[in-house]
Each structure stands twice: as C-alpha cells, then as structure tokens.
Amino acid sequence: MKLAIRDLALLTFLASANLLGVIIGFVYYSGQLNATSPLLWIFVPDCPLYVGLFALLIILSLFGARNSLFSFLVSVGLMKYAAWTLFVLSFYNSYFFSMASLVWLQSAFLFVLHIGMTGEGFVLPLKKIAKWQVAVVLGWFLLNDAVDYFGPQVHPYLPPGASVLPAMVFAIVSTFALTLLAAKLVKENKRITIAGLSS
C-alpha cells in the first residue's frame, strides 16, 4: 500500500494525537484505577481505551492488517463513550462547569476532546459488517454497562451526591442506538473515509 505524503501525515498525526489522549486519560483515571481491582481495569478507562485502540487500528492498517470486528468495536466504542461523556458534562453542568473551582476548565478541555473523539467514531474503517459481529459488539458494550451500573459499579466518577440514573439510562440506550446506527452507516456506506485506513 502506497500512501501520498499528505495521507501518511494525517494518519501519523491522528495516531500521535490519540496516543497523547491515552496518556492524558490514564492520568485522569489513575485514582480510580488505584481504587479498583486490576481484574476490572479494562472496564474503567473507557475513553482512553478506545482512543488507544483507534491509534492501534491506524498502525495496524499501515501494515495492511485489518479486521472488521475490531474496526467496528473501536468505532462504536469511540461513539458511545464520547457521547456519554458529553452527556454527563452537560447534564451535570452545575458541577462540571461551576465557576466556583477550576473544574470548569478541565471540563471545557474534556468537552472539546470528546467532540473530536465522536468524529473519529464515524471513520468506520470497513465496508461491511456481519450480523453476528454486530451482536458481539452489542453484547460487549452491554457487559460494560452491567459492570458499570449493576455489578462492581466502575463507571467514571460523577459529582458528589448526584443520581447515577440519568448516566445509566443514557449509557444503556446509547449502547443499542449507537451500535445499530454504526451498523446502518456501514451498510449504507455513509462514513468518513481516510486513505490508508478505510477499506
């Protein structure tokens, strides 16, 4: 696969930006990871995990390694957790954007980053997806929701005293809605394409 210099530069920038996002994300989640059993770590840093997997997807694509299930999983993960974060920051805005502390500055930074993360979810670097693959991805994110809200409850920290119900409902609804939306976009070939990444 031979790429134009501009395409290779774009992919390099995206991979680098996402790897930086992983570092920022794991610093953000460090306290929660320390308070959580290592057996559950895969369910804790949702956004950094899928941002990192997107960087890995780019790197693998440059070497010609592609897998439709992995690509679909990453795309849905980017959409789901970016949308959840944007919802939480907006719904609990009286805490996250309060001028009483510097939390608003961090929240504004996170809000912008997660808009970009949402866009990456629409890259959808594949042309077709099988029904069984949609079912596997749906099952994986429902398991994540169960662990987050009905089991060990390892969802990201919410404002002190806040009801978890709105965040939980949004998470579960978005699992179904965004998995099915992503499958529909793949089927109708409505996606952002990037040379060297999109098949």
Secondary structure, DSSP 4 states (H G I P E B T S, - for coil): ----HHHHHHHHHHHHHHHHHHHHHHHHTHHHHHTS-GGGGGGS-HHHHHHHHHHHHHHHHHTT---HHHHHHHHHHHHHHHHHHHHHHHHTHHHHT-TTSTHHHHHHHHHHHHHHHHHHHTT---S---HHHHHHHHHHHHHHHHHHHTSS--SPP--TT--SHHHHHHHHHHHHHHHHHHHHHHHTT-S---TTT--
